[in-house]
Amino acid sequence: MSDWLFFKGTIDDYHVPALDDRLIAELVSLFDPRAGDLPAEAAAPDELRAFLVDHLGDGVLCQEQPPT
């Protein structure tokens, strides 16, 4: 996800990708389960969409924890 978001902001000059309808649709589609996915806990797609819509216009960065 980090690499994908970085790529979204690297066209010409780097900028933090801002949540708009298109980016929300892309993020939600990335979280859709696929046939080969291992079982994992995840938010329901409608909850994810609602969270993203509440933050429409905000910049999106990943926050990663360093390995322990």
DAWOGI-V910267 format. One line per field, one symbol per residue. ss: DSSP state (2 for helix, 1 for strand, 0 for the rest). psi: psi as a letter, one per 30 degrees, with the letter a starting at -180 (. if undefined). burial: I if it has 16 or more other ideal C-beta (glycine too) atoms within 10 Angstrom, else O. A space follows every 50 residues. Layout:
# DAWOGI-V910267
ss->???
psi->???
burial->???
This chain:
# DAWOGI-V910267
ss->02222222000000000100222222222200000000000000222222 222200001000000000
psi->eeeeeeefggkckklkkkjleeeeeeeeeffkklegklklkllkeeeeee eeefgkflljlkjkkkk.
burial->OOOOIOOOIOOOOOOOIOIOOOIIOOIOOOOOOOOOOOOOOOOOOOOIIO OIOOOOOOOIOOOOOOOO
